[in-house]
Structure formats: C-alpha cells, structure tokens
C-alpha cells in the first residue's frame, strides 16, 4: 500500500489529479483520480481515526489500471499472408499479444468459428515495458484438405478494449484430387456405329486441381481438360466406329501430390454390321454338277445372320458357323451346296448378311455360268476345191450352240502349231475365218478346225484336204505334181 495521507483536506497538493469527493457533513470522503496512469495502480485505504471509546476504522481498495495490448501478430507472418503447406504436414501458428495489463486472453478461430483444441498452448511472460505482460498462444495444425483457403484468426481479448484485436493468415494446402468419375456411358450399354458418344471424366477437389487425360487401349487420345470451381473436367466426343467395340477407355486424374494417377475406365460396346460379304466357289459348272459355295462376312457385332437366294428364291443353307474376330466382334460364314439344272445359261446366287438390331443388310451376288457343249464345227469356203498355187484362199469354221461359245482353232496335219485366224462369236455362234496363201508343199495336207469348250471332255473336229493346182512333170510316161 502506497503512503498517501489526505487528512481531512479536500485537495491534495502533491497529487493534483486526486480529488476528495462527497458531502463532508455526511462523512463522505470519496477519492477521484483523473487521467489514471500506471502509477495509480495501487492499493488505497480509507482510515477513520479513534474517537472516545471507538477504535480506528480502515477499509482497503485495490485500483487496477487496465492497459490494452499494443499489438497482435502471428509470429513470422505478415497479417493476411498465405501459408502454403501439404496435406498431412504439421503447422505451428504462434500468436503474440504484447504489452497488456493485465495479460490478454487469446482465442483462435477458423473461418470465424472458435477453435477448442488440446493442441493450443498459452503462456504469459513479462513484457519489455514494466508491469505489463505478453501473451503467447501456440496452435498446432495437421494440414487437411478442409484447411485449404481457410482463414486462421488470432483474437486478443482484454477488458480495456472496446472490440477485440485480431491478426489472421490464410492457408493454402496442397492435396491430391478426388478419384475420377466417368459419366455419359454405363458399362454394358450398347451404342451403334456412327452414333455420337460423349464421355465426361470429372475429378473434384485437389489443390492444384487435377489434370485429366483420356486413353484408348493404352494410347493417349485427349488431354484437353478445363477447370471450373472446385472440379476438373475432360469431355471426349467422338462417333462410334467398329474399332471402338471392346475398346478400353480410361481417364486419369493427377496433380503434383499424386505419386500414381487415379483412374476410371469403361469398356465400350458398339453394335455394327459387316462391311462386306464374300462368296467363294466355282464360276462355271456343267448341268447336273454339284457345286459348293461359301459366304463369309467381315466382322460385326452382334454376329450377322446369313441367308441364301438362288435364282430369286431363298434356299436353306447346308451349314454355318460363327467365330470371334481378331479385330473385335464376330465373323459369320455359311455353306451352300446345290445341283446345277438345265434351266438357263447362268445360275444367280446371292448371299445376304443381316444384323437385325441395326436393320442393316449387305449382299454379294455370284454368277455361275452353266456350260453346254457346242455342235460339231463345220468348214466352208474352199472346201474340197482345187486352189491355184500361190493364190490366197479363205476357209470358214463355224460351231453353233454351247455355253460358252466354242473356241475354234486351226491346225495342219503333222503339226500342233495353231494357225492364226480371225475368231468371232455372236450369241451362241462361233466362227473362225482363216486366210492362207496356197503353197505347193501343203498339197494333200489335212486342214483341221477343232472346237472346244469346258463342257467337252475332248475336242470336236472337222477337216478338209488341201488340193493345190500345180505344173505336171513327165518321167518315163508318169506325170505328178511337184512337191518339195
């Protein structure tokens, strides 16, 4: 208790800021201190001296002078700064409130919600200024995605303050993005070839936001992503092709904190018809021959159904099979065996491949030529006539009927060397016009016209003997035509 005697005087010369207040007649002796300072912080005693049999009376009063804190700061950080960290890392925030009397109270807030945690440690120490105190509060944080963009506020509370004082920092916490999600297609659905497919890959959260890349069968096809708000998105749009059937589409999301990209993938099912069908088998046959034909498709999904049409009417196949295609989907094939009848010059066979789900049909037609034998050839012109030596003469060979028309060839006896001639055919009539120069050495030789076609097992032949008119030579009464 400081020594101060006010006696019964209403003013105290040594303490001009001190004044005794109240009604003296009523025994009121209140002390008033103007412009209180820290020097006034003390214990005060009002004393009433003894009188008669009454003993002295004393009453104590403690005056505490309140001094608000001079500053509030988060140590090592400028107010309002951003602190960067990674998910799982430990951060220590220290709030220092200086020069308060009594010591200030510190309260922490996250996004303006008071933090109540066992990981807050508060200490008080003497300030540099006398009779004042510094308060330090340590808040330990293990960084979480929820801390990203959060304001951490240190608030100093003190009875000398009209409103609390605050300092704050914002956290920038890097953390992996959320797993990607594919929308626009559910595995097991089917799309048709030519249909537009829109695959969206979305990853939410992450700091920084995720990069998203599309792959098709392990080949990168699209890396153009965009970010909006708190999500990344990559939209891959294409028209379905046959090669997309059973294709594996995968999207990957990653940022600087992911050691391995996060993935989502789907297998696409595309329905498509075969591009072509192919009919294999003979191109010609004889009447009553049995011919075998095979029709096969290119790949399709689902497998195509094959039907046969023979000369305008549908006929039943003899067998079929379906096999998986290395290009995806299925390959269909069918066999047809039929006997050639003498109903015309050609047999028309068509193979139709149908995928019912797609209302799509492809076909191929094969023409089988029905072969008939021709009539025997006939030679006309200078046949059986004598030809003047060195003159030019013509022979015509004709064969009627046959499918295909007969092939006609000329030969001289003793040689299989074909003699060139002018061959023509019109409809089922084949002709070969031969023009030769008469040579005496050909006198008496046989000139043959041979007709052939696929229906014949051998050749049909007509022949004539060449007779050359020449000079006579007489030897001992014998005449002959000179031949060399």
C-alpha atoms as one frame of an Amber mdcrd trajectory, in Angstrom:
protein
   0.000   0.000   0.000   1.497   3.275  -1.088   1.779   6.022   1.522  -0.651
   8.778   0.880  -2.267  10.928   3.562  -5.218  13.003   2.547  -6.088  14.095
   6.105  -9.377  15.939   6.055  -8.356  18.235   3.239 -10.495  18.064   0.133
  -7.488  18.693  -2.109  -4.097  17.041  -2.079  -1.397  19.442  -3.333   1.120
  16.742  -4.114  -1.421  14.876  -6.228  -3.279  17.425  -8.343  -5.140  14.674
 -10.247  -6.611  13.408  -6.985  -9.745  14.976  -5.534 -11.815  14.109  -2.430
 -15.462  13.972  -3.351 -18.725  13.752  -1.396 -20.530  15.579   1.444 -18.261
  16.280   4.324 -21.245  16.930   6.628 -22.444  13.434   5.876 -18.980  11.998
   6.319 -18.412  11.165   2.596 -14.773  11.112   1.569 -14.546   9.573  -1.913
 -11.345   9.866  -3.937 -11.395  10.710  -7.620  -8.359  10.159  -9.846  -8.293
  11.897 -13.200  -6.306  10.595 -16.191  -5.266   7.463 -14.397  -1.812   6.125
 -15.206   0.078   3.013 -14.333   1.487   4.959 -11.346  -2.004   4.970  -9.909
  -2.145   1.195  -9.928  -2.021   0.526  -6.164  -3.936  -0.354  -3.005  -5.789
   2.509  -1.383  -7.013   2.689   2.284  -9.652   4.871   3.840  -8.945   5.390
   7.577 -11.196   6.792  10.340  -9.261   7.695  13.477 -10.257   6.661  17.044
 -12.694   8.748  18.990 -13.740   8.178  22.544 -14.124   4.548  23.048 -14.245
   3.893  19.288 -11.274   2.243  17.698  -9.797   3.285  14.326 -11.647   2.064
  11.220  -9.849   1.112   7.989 -11.079  -0.072   4.546  -8.851  -1.154   1.636
  -9.466  -0.754  -2.110  -7.283  -2.067  -4.912  -7.091   0.057  -8.046  -6.021
  -1.844 -11.131  -5.150   0.293 -14.119  -6.046  -1.506 -17.382  -3.679  -1.164
 -20.353  -4.808  -2.619 -23.694  -2.321  -4.649 -25.743  -0.137  -2.650 -28.046
  -0.105  -5.263 -30.842  -1.427  -8.617 -32.021   0.592 -10.626 -34.502   1.010
 -14.143 -35.876   4.719 -14.670 -35.495   6.814 -14.875 -38.683   3.892 -13.997
 -40.959   2.611 -10.701 -42.267  -1.041 -10.183 -41.440  -3.255 -11.587 -44.183
  -0.478 -13.624 -45.792  -0.998 -17.090 -47.281   0.829 -20.056 -45.826   1.478
 -22.932 -48.233   1.685 -26.489 -46.970   0.821 -30.044 -47.967  -1.792 -32.375
 -46.646  -0.540 -34.199 -43.564   2.192 -31.717 -42.759   2.262 -30.168 -39.280
   1.998 -26.395 -38.973   2.718 -24.274 -35.891   0.952 -20.927 -35.641   2.045
 -18.610 -32.825   0.021 -15.595 -31.797   1.809 -12.929 -29.739  -0.111 -10.177
 -27.880   2.231  -7.567 -26.432   2.235  -5.094 -23.544  -1.144  -5.616 -21.946
  -2.162  -5.188 -18.324  -3.447  -7.487 -17.143  -2.328 -10.196 -19.595  -4.642
 -10.519 -22.610  -6.686 -13.604 -23.394  -6.101 -15.232 -26.806  -8.804 -17.097
 -28.711  -8.254 -18.875 -32.063 -10.817 -19.027 -34.894 -11.024 -20.992 -38.129
 -13.386 -19.496 -40.658 -14.773 -17.401 -37.798 -15.610 -20.487 -35.732 -13.837
 -20.685 -32.384 -11.266 -23.467 -32.150 -11.333 -25.546 -28.995  -8.413 -27.895
 -29.122  -5.987 -29.583 -26.778  -3.294 -28.548 -29.239  -3.431 -24.907 -28.089
  -0.726 -23.882 -25.603  -0.923 -20.470 -23.904   1.862 -18.785 -21.910   2.259
 -15.374 -20.250   5.510 -13.522 -19.665   6.702 -10.092 -18.553   6.782  -7.585
 -21.351   9.658  -5.304 -22.136   7.702  -2.433 -20.633   7.440  -2.541 -16.855
   4.384  -4.002 -15.168   2.993  -5.193 -18.485   2.604  -8.669 -19.915   2.981
 -10.534 -23.208   0.695 -13.469 -24.009   1.773 -16.161 -26.483  -0.558 -18.838
 -27.877   0.687 -21.764 -29.958  -1.751 -23.636 -32.216  -0.537 -26.877 -33.822
  -2.351 -27.934 -37.013  -2.047 -31.081 -39.089  -2.938 -29.798 -42.544  -6.081
 -31.258 -44.092  -7.899 -30.510 -47.365 -10.542 -28.686 -45.300  -7.861 -26.207
 -44.261  -7.324 -25.039 -47.814  -8.387 -21.405 -48.231  -9.297 -21.275 -44.518
  -8.579 -18.113 -42.513  -6.971 -18.748 -39.126  -7.578 -15.819 -36.787  -5.862
 -14.957 -33.552  -8.089 -12.722 -31.404  -6.856 -10.792 -28.389  -9.473 -10.093
 -25.719  -8.890  -7.537 -22.980 -11.176  -5.507 -20.716  -9.501  -2.298 -21.871
 -10.509  -2.966 -25.461 -13.825  -1.821 -26.833 -13.519  -4.513 -29.525 -11.072
  -7.414 -29.709  -7.934  -7.077 -31.765  -7.244  -9.651 -34.471  -4.497 -10.953
 -36.750  -5.059 -13.590 -39.437  -3.399 -15.740 -42.052  -4.877 -17.930 -44.817
  -3.756 -21.474 -45.532  -3.048 -22.849 -48.988  -2.988 -26.616 -48.511  -1.941
 -28.792 -51.426  -3.674 -32.155 -51.524  -4.494 -34.850 -54.117  -7.640 -34.590
 -56.240 -10.659 -36.804 -55.775 -10.922 -40.018 -57.806 -12.166 -39.503 -61.378
 -15.700 -40.419 -62.397 -16.887 -41.208 -65.940 -20.352 -40.091 -66.953 -22.125
 -40.370 -70.301 -21.815 -44.153 -70.629 -22.540 -47.076 -68.332 -20.601 -50.252
 -68.987 -22.858 -52.833 -70.621 -24.836 -50.300 -72.652 -24.628 -50.503 -76.428
 -24.120 -47.754 -78.947 -24.494 -48.017 -82.688 -21.756 -47.380 -85.168 -21.981
 -43.746 -86.242 -23.677 -42.677 -83.012 -22.128 -39.733 -81.180 -20.551 -40.725
 -77.885 -19.821 -38.130 -75.195 -17.583 -39.334 -72.372 -17.002 -36.939 -69.486
 -14.333 -37.523 -66.879 -14.718 -35.440 -63.713 -12.392 -35.107 -60.742 -13.459
 -32.985 -57.790 -11.227 -31.216 -55.312  -7.477 -31.235 -55.162  -5.072 -28.355
 -54.894  -3.995 -27.724 -57.510  -6.941 -29.091 -59.439  -6.330 -32.289 -61.357
  -5.018 -32.696 -64.866  -7.244 -35.192 -66.715  -6.089 -37.319 -69.656  -8.064
 -39.822 -71.769  -6.547 -43.076 -73.091  -7.958 -45.591 -75.551  -6.364 -49.019
 -75.411  -3.330 -47.521 -73.646  -2.868 -44.775 -76.275  -3.294 -41.157 -75.179
  -6.135 -39.591 -77.169  -7.205 -36.418 -75.328  -5.501 -34.194 -72.745  -7.603
 -31.035 -73.146  -9.227 -30.536 -69.744 -10.857 -27.500 -68.153 -11.401 -26.394
 -64.551 -14.499 -24.806 -63.054 -14.907 -24.009 -59.379 -13.550 -26.999 -57.473
 -13.550 -29.576 -60.262 -11.646 -30.568 -63.389 -13.379 -31.984 -66.436 -12.279
 -33.534 -69.750 -15.026 -34.180 -72.306 -14.136 -36.588 -75.126 -16.644 -36.616
 -78.011 -16.448 -38.966 -80.998 -18.574 -41.010 -83.382 -18.512 -44.693 -82.627
 -16.692 -46.894 -85.111 -16.319 -50.640 -85.360 -12.818 -50.354 -83.909 -14.326
 -48.859 -80.736 -16.092 -52.121 -79.892 -14.489 -53.623 -76.781 -12.120 -50.661
 -76.681 -10.931 -49.763 -73.179 -11.382 -46.056 -72.434  -9.513 -44.838 -69.346
  -9.240 -41.403 -67.803  -6.501 -40.482 -65.355  -6.525 -37.637 -62.832  -3.331
 -36.370 -61.208  -1.654 -33.346 -59.696   1.702 -32.605 -58.080   0.806 -34.627
 -54.975  -0.243 -37.879 -56.648   2.532 -40.412 -56.973   0.300 -42.574 -59.195
  -2.587 -41.179 -61.273  -6.075 -42.118 -60.131  -8.055 -43.953 -62.789 -11.534
 -44.721 -64.001 -12.252 -46.852 -67.054 -15.004 -48.411 -69.104 -15.216 -50.919
 -71.956 -17.356 -49.675 -74.832 -19.796 -51.955 -76.641 -20.517 -50.898 -80.227
 -23.034 -52.623 -82.489 -22.020 -52.578 -86.136 -22.789 -54.571 -89.241 -20.307
 -56.244 -91.580 -18.848 -54.011 -94.255 -18.851 -56.723 -96.908 -19.639 -60.347
 -97.615 -17.638 -62.581 -99.920 -18.961 -65.543-101.895 -16.419 -68.130-102.989
 -16.998 -71.097-105.296 -16.801 -72.089-108.957 -17.657 -69.573-111.637 -18.857
 -72.246-114.081 -20.356 -75.712-113.900 -21.933 -78.341-116.096 -25.552 -79.359
-115.970 -26.129 -81.808-113.084 -22.852 -80.845-111.434 -22.961 -80.363-107.659
 -21.338 -77.098-106.633 -20.357 -75.906-103.158 -20.337 -72.230-102.222 -19.211
 -70.416 -99.085 -20.268 -66.970 -97.910 -18.275 -65.164 -95.199 -18.689 -61.748
 -93.625 -16.263 -59.226 -92.311 -16.520 -58.712 -88.557 -19.746 -57.463 -86.991
 -21.293 -57.123 -83.558 -23.550 -58.883 -82.910 -22.893 -61.743 -85.346 -24.660
 -61.398 -88.708 -27.258 -63.909 -89.902 -26.660 -65.225 -93.440 -29.358 -66.157
 -95.950 -29.005 -67.536 -99.499 -31.069 -66.651-102.573 -30.776 -68.975-105.588
 -32.265 -67.709-108.870 -34.644 -65.412-106.999 -35.810 -67.768-104.259 -34.478
 -68.187-100.741 -32.886 -71.561-100.057 -31.704 -73.230 -96.900 -28.015 -73.307
 -96.111 -26.139 -76.537 -95.555 -24.210 -75.320 -92.548 -22.958 -72.198 -90.778
 -20.500 -71.135 -88.110 -19.605 -68.069 -86.079 -16.072 -67.257 -84.964 -14.544
 -64.429 -82.972 -12.658 -61.862 -84.988  -9.184 -60.613 -84.004 -10.482 -57.163
 -84.974 -13.348 -57.442 -82.497 -16.854 -58.792 -82.902 -17.749 -61.874 -84.879
 -17.278 -63.355 -88.336 -20.166 -65.386 -89.796 -19.856 -67.947 -92.566 -22.306
 -70.256 -94.319 -22.101 -73.089 -96.851 -24.498 -73.913 -99.678 -24.425 -76.996
-101.867 -26.673 -77.141-104.940 -27.089 -79.142-108.174 -26.978 -77.250-111.468
 -30.126 -77.687-113.516 -30.565 -77.075-117.259 -32.747 -74.012-116.769 -30.651
 -71.332-118.404 -27.195 -70.160-119.268 -26.434 -68.844-115.746 -27.236 -69.592
-112.106 -27.517 -66.499-109.897 -26.578 -66.989-106.249 -26.813 -64.194-103.685
 -25.591 -64.168-100.092 -27.252 -61.708 -97.676 -25.840 -60.822 -94.247 -28.303
 -59.245 -91.828 -27.841 -57.682 -88.384 -31.386 -57.412 -87.106 -30.652 -54.892
 -84.322 -29.253 -52.463 -86.861 -31.728 -53.138 -89.703 -28.635 -53.365 -91.885
 -28.113 -55.733 -94.809 -25.149 -56.324 -97.112 -25.064 -58.761-100.002 -22.925
 -60.160-102.781 -24.091 -61.951-105.908 -22.162 -64.605-107.780 -22.997 -65.692
-111.327 -22.253 -69.319-112.154 -22.090 -69.922-115.871 -23.803 -73.206-116.874
 -21.657 -74.792-119.589 -23.183 -76.723-122.527 -21.292 -78.497-125.321 -21.380
 -76.877-128.778 -22.306 -78.571-132.013 -19.530 -80.064-134.132 -17.671 -77.492
-136.234 -18.282 -77.190-139.955 -15.742 -75.938-142.517 -16.919 -73.992-145.546
 -15.322 -71.861-148.240 -12.747 -73.586-150.487 -13.501 -76.979-149.036 -12.774
 -79.849-151.445 -11.833 -77.415-154.187  -8.541 -77.146-156.028  -6.587 -74.000
-155.216  -4.178 -72.373-157.565  -0.614 -72.327-156.363   0.447 -69.064-154.656
  -3.105 -67.760-154.630  -4.879 -66.640-151.456  -7.902 -68.521-150.221 -10.285
 -68.446-147.228 -11.800 -71.137-145.070 -14.547 -70.527-142.513 -15.189 -72.756
-139.495 -18.484 -72.433-137.647 -19.821 -74.047-134.463 -23.361 -73.496-133.202
 -24.647 -73.520-129.618 -22.677 -74.178-126.491 -22.165 -72.106-123.407 -19.734
 -70.576-123.521 -19.457 -70.464-127.321 -16.881 -72.852-128.716 -13.242 -71.903
-129.043 -12.117 -72.620-132.620  -8.544 -73.384-133.641  -6.902 -74.345-136.983
  -4.135 -76.891-137.483  -2.354 -78.566-140.417  -1.776 -82.258-140.274   1.534
 -83.225-138.716   1.708 -80.034-136.564   0.109 -78.782-133.351   1.137 -75.257
-134.106  -2.029 -73.204-134.237  -2.639 -71.253-137.426  -3.739 -67.707-136.681
  -7.258 -66.834-137.796  -9.939 -64.222-137.144 -12.204 -65.573-134.384 -15.623
 -64.063-133.584 -18.713 -65.126-131.683 -22.217 -63.740-131.661 -24.588 -65.202
-129.135 -24.042 -68.937-129.323 -22.454 -68.886-132.807 -18.675 -69.076-133.015
 -16.778 -68.549-136.283 -13.142 -68.566-137.276 -12.164 -67.148-140.665  -8.842
 -68.448-141.980  -6.995 -66.744-144.855  -3.961 -68.539-146.291  -1.710 -68.466
-149.346  -1.646 -71.678-151.304   1.702 -73.408-151.215   2.505 -76.452-153.268
   4.128 -78.102-150.198   0.698 -78.064-148.487  -0.840 -80.059-151.302  -2.606
 -83.075-149.900  -2.307 -81.997-146.277  -5.297 -82.146-143.943  -6.582 -78.805
-142.551  -8.387 -79.260-139.237 -10.773 -76.992-137.301 -11.072 -78.037-133.665
 -13.895 -76.809-131.376 -13.573 -76.876-127.578 -15.416 -75.565-124.530 -15.496
 -76.528-120.807 -18.434 -78.908-121.332 -16.427 -81.112-123.698 -14.085 -83.791
-122.485 -12.290 -83.713-125.865 -12.377 -81.548-128.999 -14.906 -81.687-131.833
 -13.195 -81.728-135.248 -13.951 -81.049-138.903 -11.293 -81.336-141.608 -10.641
 -80.905-145.279  -7.786 -81.827-147.635  -5.873 -79.028-149.337  -5.596 -79.501
-153.097  -3.107 -77.318-154.916  -3.175 -76.946-158.744   0.443 -77.180-159.984
   2.603 -77.983-163.096   2.951 -81.556-164.231   6.337 -83.213-164.761   6.532
 -86.294-167.022   9.088 -89.008-166.232   9.007 -92.124-168.404   5.336 -91.559
-169.085   4.435 -90.794-165.422   3.000 -87.399-164.526   2.936 -85.903-160.973
   2.512 -82.573-159.092   5.810 -81.384-157.813   6.068 -81.173-154.004   9.040
 -80.087-152.033
